[in-house]
Each structure stands twice: as C-alpha cells, then as structure tokens.
Amino acid sequence: MYMAYSQTNSKGVKYYLHKSEVTLRGGKVQTIYFFAKKEKNEKGEPCDLPEDRIVKENPRNGFLTVSRKKD
C-alpha cells in the first residue's frame, strides 16, 4: 500500500499531502498540492512531497501549505 507524505503540525494534528490536477480559466492544466486530515480524500490522490517544494505552517492556526523552494 502506498503511503502519502505526512506531517504533524505544532498543535499535534497529523496531515497527509495530496495532489490534484485542475484546469485554469485559460485552459492550462496545473497540479495543486493540499493537506488533508485523512489519508484517503476524494478531492485528490496521496503523494510524496516534490523535490522543489517545502512545507510551511501558519503560526496562528497551524495550517500547513506547500510552496516552491526559493533558489
């Protein structure tokens, strides 16, 4: 069974990374990454953290986001 990338935030809540393909208004297809509390999520498929991305946490609410690494 495939294990998704997971991270526990500062509040002790474990989140799993998912990805989904979305079509933008101009017709371009883009991959978005998001965290969910459950490993199985109907909005996307579990995935590993890409090499060019880092995880950030909002210090106020503990919400995790994925952003590109700065060169």
Buried (B, 14 or more C-beta within 10 A) or exposed (E): EEEBBEBEBEEEEEBBBBBBEEEEEEEEEEEEBBBBEEBEBEEBEBBEBBEEBEBEBEEEEBBBEBEEEEE
